[in-house]
Amino acid sequence: MLCRSRKGKGTERSPLTFAHPERLLRTVASSDSSIAICHVLYSAHVGGAERVVLDLSKAQRTSGHRVFVVTLSDTQGALAADFREAVDTLDVVPKRAHGVDVTLMMRLSHWFRTHGIDIVHTHNELPLIYGAPAAKLARAVVVHSKHGIVPVTLGAHWLRRAAAIAVDRFVAVSAATAETATANRECSPAKLRVVINGTDLSRFPAPDGAREAVRSELGIPGDARVVITVGRLVKEKNHELLVGAVAPLLREDRRLVIVGDGPLRDPLHALVRSLGVEPFVHLTGSRRDVPALLAGADAFVLSSDSEGLPIGLLEAMAAGLPVISTAVGGIPAVIRHGETGLLIPSGTPNAIQEAASRVFEGDAALASLGNRARAHALGTYSVDRMARDYFSLYQECLVG
């Protein structure tokens, strides 16, 4: 293994220097031993992977590690300020123009060497394609996390498979995500691991008064029944299906709140207007106060066509909300139908409408689902558990 120089952040290490095995074992023997970890993301905008990296980075830095985040686009996203508070450095090594950037791999490799990075942890497709081989050139250990099940072009698929050769461990965030990675031959089976997502559950429930405050801000009557969804406005989330299904039920005392931003924001606005329900649908954009927004709702609805293990769903469970979700990706492993939530088939507006009707009509049985969901989330999906699992994986790579 490599010997990492600890003279300073900007110290280059020799690509030909190797550590004594006994020293390396001592270095990674416990979470108290400091290593330099760099997470590579496409952006610092709000999304499930970004939220995971933010919470994981906080936990890793609290454990005494040096933690860096590099994006491939910019450092101006909605989570940029949070990242700057949470990590040693937030930086950008930008991908240039469209198509393949032949210089990006070398620029990333130089950045990793300059900062003395031990572990490069890439998240989703483009960071894998460019970050994994760059990390290998910098002689760092490479861990990749596959956060979702999103179709890619044939060209991107082959680039992803080629980049995965450089990965030491390929992580899926749910068993279903791992099955997809195996079926698509995205990595060597020997490298594949599952680390279930976690989140900072200490933020839930929101403080007293949050429900009233957020409803006042959004103009929602105190006695209204509210369903909420949280997630990027992208095709895979299928917000269009949700809006179309719920629209006939909406009125002054029945509201839909959609939290998130993304490329489909304008088409979604247009759909809401065309259905004549604009006064009863609240598109908030990206928000940093998700716990308060969840506190202002009565149920959480997810209409996705594909998922890994969505952080918004885990947050809703931790907030004690009844969850109604399509049975896709890793979600059926989290939600036990009729016990901790309701599972519905994907692409079925009637099922969404029927479940939302139960919320709007004040079905008392749903409250017990929320209580059991919260207990399950607190016992299973903490960021501390996730951080421990990832650190064990890092150790496995470093000493292997």
Secondary structure, DSSP 8 states (H G I E B T S, - for coil): -B----S-TT----TT-B--HHHHHHHTSSTTS--EEEEEES-SSS-HHHHHHHHHHHHHHHTT-EEEEEESS-S-STTHHHHHHHSSEEEE----SSS--TTHHHHHHHHHHHTT-SEEEEESHHIIIIIHHHHHHTT-EEEEEE-------HHHHHHHHHHHTT-SEEEESSHHHHHHHHHTT-S-GGGEEE----B-GGG-S--TTHHHHHHHHHT--TT-EEEEEES--SGGG-HHHHHHHHGGG-BTTEEEEEEB--TTHHHHHHHHHHTT-GGGEEEEES-S-HHHHHHT-SEEEE--S--S--HHHHHHHHTT--EEEE--TTGGGT--BTTTBEEE-TT-HHHHHHHHHHHHTT-THHHHHHHHHHHHHHHH-BHHHHHHHHHHHHHHHHH-
